[in-house]
């Protein structure tokens, strides 16, 4: 996933040990969500639901003319992105032999799925894999179970100067957990005008939210997709919403949005819920609250959104 903000961070490519990755005119692989956990899927039912979603997604991907479906490639291809496991990442793929010379990059850019953002070429090589070039399409979120959708086109050479192609549908599928922001107490929004991936966010602007504002945030947050615990090597805080019973009292509820990988961490008592914070309605709402002339750079950054629906 290749956000213009989160793509600037150095991601922890924990599943790619020994593989060299280089980019050309593109942001990093899986820019907005790389899990620190390489463990098992949360349940068979979750995986089955995600697999069905990914399979349907893959079936809608255009296939280059002349590509022949293959059950066993001469030189097996690995999609570097699929090795960067998310909490409940599902990867469904198909493989093809290309019978004629094909500029896969041009094909991908001319057959983009609706609303998708294309990145690449990204290249990967290593002692145990066939060198490959990857083009990715990051797709707008279309389901509350989903916090990541991507199609990867992985190209590698084959004997006799021919090419092989692997197409992956990658989906992070999570159970839906609806978060309802409280409507009582004193609610505040804090936005940071100075962001740094290597240092703490600074120069805050704090705004007390009116009841109509609180109701808007409550609605937007209740519609967010769930996500799994993830991390980047560098991060910063974008904004924070807090609620106290009265001015000066301890915080009873908070929602903190980070720069990379893009998680809204909601704390309510002893409960923690992770939501996907790259929602355009959420970012646009936060941007609309900022005073004009005092935080224009932040407003522009938030209001632009990474992927518009």
LUMLO-933934 format. One line per 2 residues: number of its first residue (from 1); their letters; for each residue x, y, z of N, C-alpha, C. Coordinates in Angstrom, 1 decimal. Last residue first. Layout:
NUM> A> X:Y:Z:X:Y:Z:X:Y:Z ~ ...
REM end
This chain:
309> XX> -12.5:7.7:-2.2:-13.4:6.6:-2.6:-14.1:6.9:-3.9 ~ -9.0:8.5:-2.5:-10.4:9.0:-2.4:-11.3:7.9:-2.9
307> XX> -6.3:7.9:-0.6:-7.1:7.3:-1.6:-8.6:7.8:-1.5 ~ -5.4:10.1:1.1:-4.5:9.2:0.4:-5.2:8.6:-0.8
305> XX> -6.3:13.5:1.4:-6.6:12.1:1.5:-5.7:11.3:0.6 ~ -6.3:16.3:1.6:-6.0:15.7:0.2:-6.4:14.2:0.2
303> XX> -6.7:17.1:4.2:-7.8:17.2:3.2:-7.6:16.5:1.9 ~ -4.2:16.8:5.3:-5.3:15.9:5.7:-6.4:15.9:4.7
301> XX> -2.7:18.7:4.0:-2.2:17.4:4.0:-3.4:16.4:4.4 ~ -4.2:21.0:4.4:-4.0:20.6:3.0:-3.6:19.1:3.0
299> XX> -4.0:21.2:7.2:-5.3:21.1:6.6:-5.1:20.6:5.1 ~ -1.2:21.6:7.4:-1.8:20.4:8.0:-3.2:20.2:7.4
297> XX> -1.0:24.1:6.2:-0.2:22.9:5.7:-0.8:21.6:6.2 ~ -2.6:25.8:7.7:-2.9:25.5:6.3:-2.2:24.3:5.8
295> XX> -3.0:26.7:10.3:-2.6:25.4:10.1:-2.9:24.9:8.7 ~ -3.7:29.3:10.3:-2.8:28.9:11.3:-2.3:27.5:11.2
293> XX> -5.5:29.9:8.3:-4.3:30.8:8.4:-3.3:30.3:9.4 ~ -8.4:28.8:10.0:-7.8:29.2:8.8:-6.6:30.1:9.0
291> XX> -8.3:26.2:12.4:-8.4:27.6:12.1:-7.7:28.0:10.9 ~ -9.7:23.0:11.7:-8.6:23.8:11.9:-8.8:25.3:11.6
289> XX> -11.8:21.4:10.9:-11.9:22.0:12.3:-10.7:23.0:12.5 ~ -11.3:20.2:8.5:-12.3:21.3:8.6:-12.4:22.0:9.9
287> XX> -9.5:18.2:9.2:-9.0:19.3:8.5:-10.0:20.5:8.6 ~ -11.3:16.3:10.3:-10.3:16.9:11.2:-9.8:18.2:10.5
285> XX> -12.8:15.7:8.0:-13.5:16.3:9.1:-12.4:17.0:10.1 ~ -10.8:14.5:6.4:-11.5:15.8:5.9:-12.2:16.5:7.1
283> XX> -10.2:12.2:7.9:-9.2:13.2:7.7:-9.8:14.6:7.3 ~ -12.8:10.9:7.8:-12.2:11.3:9.1:-11.1:12.4:8.9
281> XX> -13.3:10.6:5.0:-14.2:11.4:5.9:-13.6:11.8:7.2 ~ -11.0:9.0:4.3:-11.1:10.4:3.8:-12.2:11.2:4.7
279> XX> -9.1:7.1:6.5:-10.4:7.4:6.0:-10.5:8.8:5.5 ~ -6.8:6.1:7.7:-6.7:6.7:6.4:-8.0:7.0:5.7
277> XX> -6.9:4.6:10.0:-7.1:6.1:10.1:-7.0:6.8:8.8 ~ -8.6:1.8:11.1:-7.8:2.3:10.0:-8.0:3.8:9.9
275> XX> -8.2:1.0:14.7:-9.0:1.3:13.5:-8.1:1.9:12.4 ~ -8.1:-0.9:17.5:-7.4:-0.4:16.4:-8.2:-0.2:15.2
273> XX> -8.9:-0.5:20.9:-9.4:-0.9:19.6:-8.6:-0.2:18.6 ~ -8.6:-1.4:24.3:-7.9:-0.8:23.2:-8.5:-1.4:21.9
271> XX> -9.8:-0.9:27.6:-10.0:-1.5:26.3:-9.3:-0.7:25.2 ~ -9.9:0.2:30.1:-8.9:-0.7:29.8:-8.9:-1.4:28.5
269> XX> -11.2:3.2:28.9:-10.9:2.5:30.1:-9.7:1.5:29.9 ~ -10.4:3.2:25.7:-11.6:3.5:26.5:-11.5:2.6:27.7
267> XX> -8.6:4.3:23.0:-8.4:3.8:24.4:-9.7:4.2:25.1 ~ -7.8:3.6:19.7:-8.8:4.1:20.6:-8.7:3.4:22.0
265> XX> -5.7:4.5:17.2:-5.7:3.7:18.4:-6.7:4.3:19.4 ~ -5.7:4.4:13.9:-6.4:5.2:15.0:-6.5:4.3:16.2
263> XX> -2.9:4.0:11.8:-3.8:3.4:12.8:-4.4:4.5:13.7 ~ -0.7:4.0:9.9:-2.0:4.6:9.6:-3.1:3.9:10.5
261> XX> 1.9:3.2:10.5:1.3:2.8:9.3:-0.1:3.3:9.0 ~ 2.4:6.6:10.3:2.7:5.4:9.6:2.7:4.3:10.7
259> XX> 1.0:8.6:11.8:1.5:8.9:10.4:1.7:7.5:9.6 ~ -1.9:8.0:13.9:-0.5:8.1:13.6:-0.2:8.2:12.1
257> XX> -4.3:9.2:16.1:-4.0:8.8:14.7:-2.5:9.0:14.4 ~ -6.1:8.3:18.9:-4.8:8.8:18.4:-4.5:8.3:17.1
255> XX> -8.6:8.9:21.1:-8.3:8.3:19.8:-7.2:9.0:19.2 ~ -9.9:8.3:24.4:-9.0:9.0:23.5:-8.9:8.2:22.2
253> XX> -11.4:8.8:27.6:-11.5:8.2:26.2:-10.5:9.0:25.3 ~ -10.7:10.1:29.9:-11.5:8.9:30.0:-11.6:8.1:28.7
251> XX> -8.1:12.0:31.4:-8.7:11.5:30.1:-9.5:10.2:30.3 ~ -8.9:13.7:34.5:-8.1:12.7:33.7:-8.9:12.3:32.4
249> XX> -9.8:17.2:34.4:-10.0:15.9:34.9:-9.2:14.9:34.0 ~ -9.7:19.7:33.2:-8.7:19.4:34.2:-8.8:18.0:34.7
247> XX> -13.2:19.9:32.6:-11.9:20.5:32.4:-10.9:20.2:33.5 ~ -14.7:16.6:33.0:-14.7:18.1:33.1:-13.3:18.6:32.9
245> XX> -14.2:14.1:31.8:-15.5:14.4:32.4:-15.8:15.9:32.6 ~ -12.7:14.2:28.5:-12.6:14.2:30.0:-14.0:14.5:30.6
243> XX> -11.4:12.9:25.6:-12.6:13.3:26.3:-12.3:13.2:27.8 ~ -9.5:13.6:22.6:-9.6:13.2:24.0:-10.9:13.7:24.6
241> XX> -7.8:12.9:19.6:-9.1:13.3:20.2:-9.2:12.8:21.6 ~ -5.1:13.9:17.8:-5.6:13.1:18.9:-6.9:13.7:19.4
239> XX> -2.9:13.4:14.8:-3.9:14.2:15.7:-4.4:13.2:16.8 ~ -0.4:12.3:14.1:-1.1:13.2:13.3:-2.1:14.1:14.1
237> XX> 2.7:11.4:15.4:1.3:11.5:15.7:0.7:12.6:14.8 ~ 5.0:9.2:13.6:4.7:10.5:14.3:3.2:10.5:14.5
235> XX> 7.7:6.9:13.1:6.3:7.2:13.2:6.2:8.6:13.8 ~ 9.7:4.2:11.8:9.6:5.6:12.2:8.1:6.0:12.2
233> XX> 9.2:1.6:11.2:10.5:1.9:11.9:10.5:3.3:12.5 ~ 5.8:0.8:12.0:6.9:1.2:11.1:8.1:1.5:11.9
231> XX> 3.4:-1.8:12.7:4.4:-0.8:13.1:5.2:-0.4:11.9 ~ 0.2:-3.0:13.9:1.2:-2.9:12.9:2.2:-1.9:13.4
229> XX> -2.6:-4.9:14.7:-1.5:-4.2:15.2:-0.4:-4.2:14.2 ~ -5.2:-4.6:12.2:-4.4:-5.3:13.2:-3.3:-4.4:13.7
227> XX> -8.4:-2.9:11.9:-7.1:-3.3:11.5:-6.4:-4.0:12.6 ~ -11.7:-1.9:10.7:-10.8:-2.4:11.7:-9.5:-2.8:11.1
225> XX> -12.9:1.1:9.2:-12.5:-0.3:9.1:-11.7:-0.7:10.3 ~ -15.4:3.4:10.6:-14.0:3.0:10.2:-13.8:1.5:10.1
223> XX> -17.8:4.3:11.5:-17.8:3.7:10.1:-16.4:3.2:9.7 ~ -17.4:5.6:13.9:-18.2:4.3:13.9:-18.2:3.6:12.6
221> XX> -16.2:7.9:13.0:-15.4:6.9:13.7:-16.1:5.5:13.7 ~ -18.4:9.3:12.0:-17.3:9.0:11.1:-16.4:7.8:11.7
219> XX> -20.0:9.6:14.3:-20.5:8.9:13.1:-19.3:8.5:12.2 ~ -18.3:11.1:16.1:-18.9:9.8:16.5:-19.3:9.0:15.3
217> XX> -17.9:13.4:14.6:-16.8:12.5:14.8:-17.3:11.1:15.2 ~ -20.5:14.5:14.8:-19.9:14.2:13.5:-18.8:13.2:13.6
215> XX> -20.8:14.8:17.5:-21.7:13.8:16.8:-21.2:13.5:15.4 ~ -18.9:16.7:18.0:-18.7:15.4:18.6:-19.6:14.4:17.9
213> XX> -20.0:18.9:16.7:-18.8:18.4:16.2:-18.6:16.9:16.7 ~ -22.3:19.3:18.3:-22.5:18.9:16.9:-21.2:18.3:16.3
211> XX> -20.9:20.0:20.7:-21.7:18.8:20.6:-22.0:18.4:19.2 ~ -17.6:21.2:19.9:-19.0:21.4:20.3:-19.7:20.1:20.2
209> XX> -14.3:20.7:21.1:-15.3:20.3:20.1:-16.7:20.6:20.7 ~ -11.5:22.8:21.4:-12.6:22.1:22.1:-13.8:21.9:21.1
207> XX> -8.4:22.2:20.0:-9.7:22.8:19.8:-10.7:22.1:20.6 ~ -4.9:22.9:19.8:-6.0:22.2:20.5:-7.3:23.0:20.4
205> XX> -2.1:22.3:18.0:-3.3:23.2:18.1:-4.4:22.4:18.7 ~ 1.5:21.9:18.8:0.1:21.5:18.7:-0.9:22.6:18.6
203> XX> 4.4:21.5:18.2:3.6:22.7:17.8:2.1:22.3:17.7 ~ 5.1:18.1:17.2:5.2:19.2:18.0:4.4:20.4:17.5
201> XX> 5.9:14.5:17.4:5.2:15.7:16.8:5.2:16.8:17.7 ~ 9.3:13.4:17.9:7.9:13.5:18.3:7.2:14.7:17.6
199> XX> 11.2:12.1:15.1:11.0:12.8:16.4:9.6:13.0:16.7 ~ 11.0:10.9:12.7:12.1:10.5:13.6:12.1:11.1:14.9
197> XX> 9.0:12.0:11.3:9.0:10.5:11.5:10.1:10.0:12.4 ~ 7.3:14.8:12.3:8.6:14.3:12.0:8.6:12.8:12.3
195> XX> 5.4:17.8:12.0:5.4:16.3:12.0:6.8:15.9:11.6 ~ 3.8:20.4:13.3:5.2:20.0:12.9:5.2:18.5:13.1
193> XX> 1.2:20.7:14.1:1.6:21.4:12.8:3.0:20.9:12.4 ~ -1.1:18.4:15.2:0.3:18.8:15.3:0.7:19.4:14.0
191> XX> -4.2:18.8:17.0:-3.5:18.5:15.7:-2.1:19.1:15.8 ~ -6.6:17.7:19.1:-5.3:18.3:19.0:-4.6:17.8:17.8
189> XX> -9.9:18.2:20.3:-9.1:17.8:19.1:-7.7:18.5:19.2 ~ -11.9:17.3:23.0:-10.9:18.2:22.4:-10.2:17.5:21.3
187> XX> -14.8:17.3:25.0:-14.0:16.7:24.0:-13.1:17.7:23.3 ~ -16.1:16.7:28.1:-15.5:17.7:27.3:-14.6:17.1:26.3
185> XX> -19.2:14.8:28.5:-17.9:15.2:28.9:-17.4:16.3:27.9 ~ -20.8:12.5:26.1:-20.8:13.3:27.3:-19.4:13.7:27.7
183> XX> -20.6:10.8:24.0:-21.1:12.2:23.7:-21.2:13.1:24.9 ~ -17.9:8.6:23.0:-18.9:9.1:23.9:-19.3:10.5:23.6
181> XX> -17.8:6.8:19.9:-17.2:7.9:20.7:-18.3:8.4:21.7 ~ -17.9:3.5:19.3:-18.8:4.6:19.5:-18.1:5.6:20.4
179> XX> -16.7:1.2:17.0:-16.4:2.0:18.1:-17.3:3.2:18.2 ~ -17.3:-2.2:16.1:-17.7:-0.8:16.0:-17.4:0.0:17.2
177> XX> -15.4:-4.4:14.5:-15.7:-4.0:15.9:-16.0:-2.5:15.9 ~ -15.4:-7.1:12.3:-15.8:-5.7:12.5:-16.1:-5.4:14.0
175> XX> -12.3:-8.9:11.8:-13.7:-8.8:12.3:-14.1:-7.4:12.5 ~ -10.4:-8.3:8.8:-10.5:-8.3:10.3:-12.0:-8.3:10.6
173> XX> -8.1:-8.8:6.3:-9.5:-9.0:6.7:-9.6:-9.1:8.2 ~ -6.2:-7.5:3.8:-6.2:-7.7:5.2:-7.7:-7.7:5.7
171> XX> -5.3:-9.0:0.7:-6.3:-8.4:1.5:-6.1:-8.6:3.0 ~ -4.1:-9.2:-2.5:-3.7:-9.2:-1.1:-4.8:-8.4:-0.4
169> XX> -3.8:-11.1:-5.3:-4.7:-10.2:-4.6:-4.5:-10.3:-3.1 ~ -1.2:-11.3:-7.7:-1.7:-11.6:-6.4:-2.7:-10.6:-6.0
167> XX> 0.1:-12.9:-10.5:-0.8:-11.8:-10.1:-1.4:-12.2:-8.7 ~ 3.1:-13.4:-12.2:2.3:-13.8:-11.1:1.4:-12.6:-10.7
165> XX> 4.6:-14.3:-15.3:3.8:-13.3:-14.5:3.0:-14.0:-13.4 ~ 7.6:-14.6:-17.2:6.5:-15.2:-16.4:5.8:-14.1:-15.6
163> XX> 9.0:-14.5:-20.5:8.7:-13.9:-19.2:7.6:-14.7:-18.5 ~ 11.9:-15.7:-22.4:10.5:-15.4:-22.2:10.3:-14.9:-20.8
161> XX> 14.5:-16.5:-23.1:14.1:-15.1:-23.2:12.7:-14.8:-23.1 ~ 14.7:-19.2:-22.4:14.5:-18.8:-23.8:14.0:-17.4:-24.0
159> XX> 13.2:-19.3:-19.1:14.1:-19.8:-20.2:13.7:-19.3:-21.5 ~ 12.2:-16.1:-17.7:12.1:-17.5:-17.9:13.0:-18.0:-18.9
157> XX> 12.0:-13.4:-15.4:12.4:-14.0:-16.6:12.3:-15.5:-16.6 ~ 9.0:-12.0:-13.9:10.3:-12.5:-13.8:10.7:-13.2:-15.2
155> XX> 6.7:-9.8:-12.2:7.3:-10.3:-13.5:8.7:-10.8:-13.3 ~ 3.8:-9.4:-10.6:5.2:-9.7:-10.4:5.7:-10.4:-11.6
153> XX> 1.4:-7.3:-9.6:1.8:-7.9:-10.8:3.3:-8.2:-10.7 ~ -1.0:-7.1:-7.0:0.4:-7.1:-7.4:0.7:-7.9:-8.7
151> XX> -3.5:-5.3:-5.5:-3.2:-6.2:-6.6:-1.7:-6.0:-7.0 ~ -4.8:-4.8:-2.3:-3.8:-4.5:-3.2:-3.7:-5.7:-4.3
149> XX> -6.3:-3.4:0.6:-6.5:-4.2:-0.6:-5.5:-3.8:-1.7 ~ -6.9:-3.1:4.0:-5.9:-3.1:3.0:-6.3:-4.0:1.8
147> XX> -8.9:-3.4:5.7:-8.1:-2.2:5.9:-7.0:-2.2:4.9 ~ -12.2:-4.7:5.8:-11.0:-4.5:5.0:-10.2:-3.3:5.4
145> XX> -14.7:-4.7:6.9:-13.8:-5.8:7.3:-12.3:-5.6:6.7 ~ -16.0:-2.7:5.5:-15.5:-2.4:6.9:-14.6:-3.5:7.4
143> XX> -15.0:-2.2:2.1:-15.7:-3.0:3.1:-15.1:-2.8:4.5 ~ -13.3:-0.9:0.4:-14.7:-1.0:0.0:-15.6:-1.8:1.0
141> XX> -10.6:1.3:0.0:-11.3:0.4:0.9:-12.8:0.4:0.6 ~ -9.0:1.5:-3.2:-9.8:2.1:-2.1:-10.5:1.1:-1.3
139> XX> -6.0:-0.3:-3.7:-7.4:-0.1:-4.0:-8.1:0.5:-2.9 ~ -2.9:-0.2:-5.4:-3.6:-0.1:-4.1:-5.0:0.4:-4.3
137> XX> -1.2:-2.2:-7.4:-2.4:-1.3:-7.5:-3.0:-1.4:-6.1 ~ 2.2:-2.5:-8.4:1.1:-2.7:-7.4:0.0:-1.7:-7.7
135> XX> 4.7:-4.4:-9.9:3.8:-3.3:-10.1:2.6:-3.5:-9.2 ~ 8.0:-5.7:-9.7:6.6:-5.7:-9.1:5.9:-4.3:-9.4
133> XX> 10.3:-7.9:-10.9:9.9:-6.6:-10.9:8.4:-6.6:-10.6 ~ 12.8:-10.3:-9.6:11.5:-9.9:-10.1:11.3:-8.4:-10.1
131> XX> 15.0:-13.0:-9.6:14.8:-11.6:-9.6:13.5:-11.2:-10.2 ~ 14.1:-15.8:-7.7:14.2:-15.3:-9.1:14.1:-13.8:-9.1
129> XX> 15.8:-16.4:-4.6:14.6:-16.1:-5.4:15.0:-15.7:-6.8 ~ 18.0:-16.7:-3.0:17.1:-17.8:-3.1:15.8:-17.5:-3.9
127> XX> 19.5:-14.4:-3.0:20.2:-15.6:-3.3:19.2:-16.8:-3.5 ~ 17.6:-11.8:-4.6:18.2:-12.4:-3.5:18.8:-13.8:-3.9
125> XX> 15.5:-8.9:-5.4:16.4:-10.0:-5.8:17.1:-10.6:-4.5 ~ 13.1:-6.8:-6.7:13.5:-7.6:-5.6:14.4:-8.7:-6.1
123> XX> 11.8:-3.5:-7.6:12.5:-4.7:-7.9:13.0:-5.4:-6.7 ~ 9.0:-1.7:-8.7:9.8:-2.1:-7.6:10.5:-3.4:-7.9
121> XX> 7.9:0.7:-11.1:8.4:-0.6:-10.8:9.2:-0.7:-9.5 ~ 5.3:1.5:-8.7:6.2:0.6:-9.3:6.9:1.3:-10.5
119> XX> 1.7:1.9:-8.2:3.1:2.2:-7.9:4.0:1.1:-8.5 ~ -1.5:3.2:-8.7:-0.4:2.3:-9.2:0.9:2.8:-8.7
117> XX> -4.5:3.2:-7.1:-3.3:4.0:-7.3:-2.2:3.0:-7.6 ~ -8.0:2.9:-8.1:-6.8:2.4:-7.6:-5.6:3.3:-7.9
115> XX> -10.5:3.6:-9.2:-10.0:4.3:-8.0:-8.7:3.9:-7.5 ~ -10.9:0.6:-10.9:-11.5:1.8:-10.5:-11.0:2.4:-9.2
113> XX> -7.7:-0.7:-12.1:-9.0:-0.9:-11.5:-9.6:0.5:-11.0 ~ -6.0:0.1:-15.1:-6.1:0.3:-13.6:-7.6:0.1:-13.2
111> XX> -4.7:-0.4:-17.5:-5.8:-1.2:-17.1:-6.0:-1.1:-15.6 ~ -2.5:1.1:-17.9:-3.6:1.3:-18.9:-4.8:0.5:-18.5
109> XX> -0.7:0.2:-16.0:-1.1:1.6:-15.9:-2.3:1.9:-16.9 ~ -0.4:-2.5:-16.9:-1.0:-2.2:-15.6:-1.5:-0.8:-15.5
107> XX> 0.9:-2.1:-19.4:-0.4:-2.8:-19.3:-1.1:-2.4:-18.0 ~ 3.3:-0.9:-18.6:2.3:-0.1:-19.4:1.0:-0.8:-19.4
105> XX> 4.4:-3.0:-17.1:4.1:-1.7:-16.5:3.1:-0.9:-17.3 ~ 4.8:-5.0:-19.0:3.8:-5.2:-18.0:3.4:-3.9:-17.3
103> XX> 5.2:-5.2:-22.2:5.6:-4.2:-21.2:4.5:-4.2:-20.1 ~ 6.0:-8.3:-23.5:5.0:-7.5:-23.0:5.6:-6.5:-22.0
101> XX> 6.6:-10.8:-26.0:7.2:-9.6:-25.2:6.1:-8.7:-24.8 ~ 4.5:-13.7:-25.5:5.2:-12.6:-26.4:5.7:-11.5:-25.5
99> XX> 3.5:-15.3:-23.7:3.9:-15.9:-25.0:4.6:-14.9:-25.9 ~ 4.0:-15.7:-20.4:3.7:-14.7:-21.4:4.3:-15.2:-22.7
97> XX> 2.3:-17.7:-18.1:3.4:-17.6:-19.0:3.1:-16.6:-20.1 ~ 1.1:-17.1:-14.8:0.9:-17.1:-16.2:2.3:-17.1:-16.9
95> XX> -0.8:-17.7:-11.7:0.5:-17.6:-12.5:0.3:-17.8:-14.0 ~ -2.5:-16.2:-9.0:-2.5:-17.0:-10.2:-1.2:-16.7:-10.9
93> XX> -3.4:-16.0:-5.5:-2.6:-15.6:-6.6:-2.8:-16.6:-7.8 ~ -4.2:-14.5:-2.4:-4.7:-15.4:-3.5:-4.0:-15.0:-4.8
91> XX> -3.7:-13.9:0.8:-3.0:-13.8:-0.5:-3.5:-14.9:-1.4 ~ -4.5:-12.1:3.7:-4.9:-13.2:2.8:-4.3:-12.9:1.4
89> XX> -3.6:-11.2:6.9:-3.4:-11.0:5.5:-3.8:-12.3:4.8 ~ -4.0:-10.4:9.6:-4.9:-11.4:8.9:-4.8:-11.2:7.4
87> XX> -1.7:-8.8:10.1:-2.3:-9.6:11.1:-3.2:-10.7:10.5 ~ 0.6:-9.2:7.4:-0.3:-8.4:8.2:-0.9:-9.3:9.2
85> XX> 3.9:-10.0:6.2:2.6:-10.4:6.7:1.9:-9.4:7.6 ~ 5.4:-9.8:3.5:5.3:-8.9:4.6:3.9:-9.1:5.2
83> XX> 5.2:-11.5:1.4:6.0:-12.0:2.5:5.9:-11.1:3.7 ~ 3.8:-10.2:-0.5:3.1:-11.2:0.2:3.8:-11.7:1.4
81> XX> 5.8:-8.6:-1.7:4.8:-8.0:-0.8:4.1:-9.0:0.0 ~ 7.3:-10.2:-3.4:7.9:-9.7:-2.1:6.8:-9.2:-1.2
79> XX> 6.1:-13.1:-4.8:5.7:-11.7:-4.6:6.3:-11.2:-3.3 ~ 8.1:-15.3:-6.6:7.6:-14.9:-5.3:7.2:-13.4:-5.3
77> XX> 8.0:-17.8:-9.1:8.0:-16.3:-8.8:7.5:-16.2:-7.3 ~ 10.0:-20.5:-10.5:8.9:-20.0:-9.5:9.1:-18.5:-9.2
75> XX> 10.5:-21.1:-13.6:11.3:-20.5:-12.6:10.3:-19.8:-11.6 ~ 8.3:-22.3:-14.9:9.7:-22.9:-15.1:10.6:-22.4:-14.0
73> XX> 5.3:-22.8:-13.0:6.2:-22.0:-13.8:7.6:-22.6:-13.8 ~ 2.5:-24.5:-13.0:3.9:-24.6:-12.5:4.8:-23.9:-13.4
71> XX> 0.1:-23.9:-14.1:0.1:-24.5:-12.7:1.4:-24.7:-12.2 ~ -0.8:-21.0:-15.9:0.2:-22.1:-15.7:0.0:-22.6:-14.2
69> XX> -2.4:-19.3:-18.6:-2.4:-19.8:-17.2:-1.5:-21.0:-17.0 ~ -0.8:-17.1:-20.7:-1.3:-18.5:-20.6:-1.2:-18.9:-19.2
67> XX> -1.4:-14.1:-22.4:-0.9:-14.7:-21.1:-1.6:-16.1:-21.0 ~ -2.5:-12.9:-24.6:-1.4:-13.8:-24.8:-0.9:-14.5:-23.6
65> XX> -3.3:-9.9:-22.9:-3.5:-10.8:-24.1:-2.3:-11.7:-24.3 ~ -3.3:-9.8:-19.3:-2.7:-9.4:-20.6:-3.1:-10.4:-21.7
63> XX> -6.4:-9.5:-17.6:-5.2:-10.3:-17.9:-4.7:-9.9:-19.2 ~ -7.9:-7.5:-15.0:-7.6:-7.7:-16.4:-6.3:-8.6:-16.6
61> XX> -9.5:-8.8:-12.2:-8.3:-8.2:-12.7:-8.1:-8.5:-14.1 ~ -11.6:-10.2:-11.0:-11.9:-8.9:-11.7:-10.7:-8.2:-12.3
59> XX> -10.5:-12.2:-9.5:-11.3:-12.6:-10.7:-11.6:-11.3:-11.6 ~ -9.5:-10.9:-7.3:-8.6:-11.4:-8.3:-9.3:-11.7:-9.6
57> XX> -11.9:-10.5:-5.9:-11.1:-9.3:-6.3:-10.2:-9.8:-7.5 ~ -12.6:-13.1:-5.3:-13.5:-12.3:-6.1:-12.8:-11.1:-6.7
55> XX> -10.4:-13.7:-3.6:-10.7:-14.5:-4.8:-11.6:-13.7:-5.8 ~ -10.8:-11.9:-1.5:-9.6:-11.8:-2.3:-9.8:-12.5:-3.7
53> XX> -13.2:-13.0:-0.4:-13.1:-11.6:-0.9:-12.0:-11.4:-1.8 ~ -12.4:-15.5:0.3:-13.5:-15.4:-0.7:-13.5:-14.0:-1.3
51> XX> -10.4:-14.9:2.2:-10.0:-15.6:0.9:-11.1:-15.5:-0.1 ~ -11.9:-13.8:4.2:-11.0:-13.0:3.5:-10.6:-13.6:2.2
49> XX> -13.4:-16.0:5.0:-14.1:-14.9:4.5:-13.2:-14.0:3.7 ~ -11.3:-17.7:5.8:-12.2:-18.1:4.7:-12.9:-16.9:4.1
47> XX> -10.2:-16.3:8.0:-9.4:-16.5:6.8:-10.3:-16.9:5.6 ~ -12.3:-16.4:9.7:-11.9:-15.1:9.3:-11.1:-15.3:8.0
45> XX> -12.4:-19.1:10.2:-13.6:-18.5:9.6:-13.2:-17.1:9.0 ~ -10.0:-19.8:11.4:-10.3:-20.3:10.1:-11.4:-19.6:9.4
43> XX> -8.5:-16.9:13.0:-9.4:-18.0:13.0:-9.6:-18.5:11.6 ~ -6.2:-15.3:12.8:-6.9:-15.3:14.0:-7.9:-16.5:14.1
41> XX> -3.2:-16.9:11.5:-4.5:-16.2:11.3:-5.3:-16.3:12.6 ~ -0.1:-16.7:13.4:-1.1:-17.4:12.7:-2.3:-16.5:12.4
39> XX> 2.5:-14.2:13.1:1.9:-15.3:13.7:0.8:-15.9:12.8 ~ 4.2:-12.1:12.9:4.2:-13.0:11.8:3.4:-14.3:12.2
37> XX> 3.8:-8.7:13.7:3.5:-10.1:14.1:3.4:-11.0:12.9 ~ 4.1:-6.2:12.8:5.2:-6.7:13.6:5.0:-8.2:14.0
35> XX> 3.0:-5.5:9.5:2.7:-6.0:10.9:4.0:-6.5:11.5 ~ 2.6:-2.6:7.8:3.5:-3.8:7.9:3.4:-4.3:9.3
33> XX> 1.2:-0.3:6.0:0.8:-1.2:7.0:1.6:-2.5:7.0 ~ 1.7:1.5:4.0:1.0:1.9:5.1:0.6:0.9:6.1
31> XX> 3.4:0.5:1.9:3.8:1.7:2.6:3.0:1.9:3.9 ~ 4.2:-1.8:0.3:3.4:-1.9:1.5:3.6:-0.7:2.4
29> XX> 7.3:-0.6:-0.8:6.4:-1.7:-0.8:5.6:-1.6:0.5 ~ 7.7:3.0:-1.1:8.1:1.7:-0.6:6.9:0.7:-0.7
27> XX> 7.1:4.7:-4.3:7.2:4.7:-2.8:7.5:3.2:-2.4 ~ 9.0:5.2:-7.3:7.9:4.7:-6.5:8.2:4.8:-5.0
25> XX> 11.3:5.4:-9.0:10.1:6.3:-9.2:8.9:5.8:-8.4 ~ 12.2:2.3:-8.1:12.4:3.3:-9.1:11.2:4.1:-9.4
23> XX> 13.7:0.5:-5.4:12.6:1.1:-6.0:13.0:2.1:-7.1 ~ 14.8:-2.7:-4.2:15.1:-1.3:-4.7:13.8:-0.8:-5.4
21> XX> 15.7:-5.1:-1.9:14.6:-4.4:-2.5:15.0:-3.0:-3.0 ~ 17.1:-8.3:-1.3:17.3:-6.8:-1.6:16.1:-6.2:-2.3
19> XX> 16.7:-10.6:1.2:16.2:-10.1:-0.1:16.5:-8.6:-0.2 ~ 17.4:-11.2:3.8:18.2:-11.7:2.7:17.8:-11.3:1.3
17> XX> 14.1:-11.1:4.9:15.5:-11.2:5.3:16.3:-11.8:4.1 ~ 11.4:-10.4:4.7:12.2:-10.4:3.5:13.7:-10.5:3.8
15> XX> 9.8:-10.1:6.9:9.7:-11.4:6.2:10.6:-11.5:5.0 ~ 10.2:-7.5:7.8:10.7:-8.6:8.6:10.7:-10.0:7.8
13> XX> 10.7:-4.7:7.0:10.4:-5.8:6.1:10.9:-7.1:6.7 ~ 9.5:-2.1:8.4:10.2:-3.2:8.9:9.8:-4.4:8.0
11> XX> 10.0:0.9:6.4:9.2:-0.2:6.9:10.0:-1.3:7.4 ~ 10.6:4.2:6.8:11.3:2.9:6.5:10.6:1.8:7.2
9> XX> 8.3:6.5:5.2:8.9:5.8:6.4:9.6:4.6:5.9 ~ 7.0:7.4:3.0:8.3:8.0:3.3:9.0:7.3:4.5
7> XX> 4.5:6.3:2.9:5.6:5.7:2.1:6.9:6.3:2.3 ~ 2.8:7.9:4.4:3.5:6.7:5.1:4.6:6.1:4.2
5> XX> 2.2:9.8:2.4:2.8:10.2:3.7:3.5:9.0:4.2 ~ 1.3:8.6:0.1:2.3:9.6:-0.1:3.0:10.0:1.3
3> XX> 1.0:5.0:0.4:0.5:6.3:0.8:1.7:7.3:0.6 ~ 0.6:2.2:-0.8:1.6:3.2:-1.1:1.1:4.6:-0.8
1> X> 0.8:-1.2:0.0:0.0:0.0:0.0:0.9:1.2:0.0
REM end
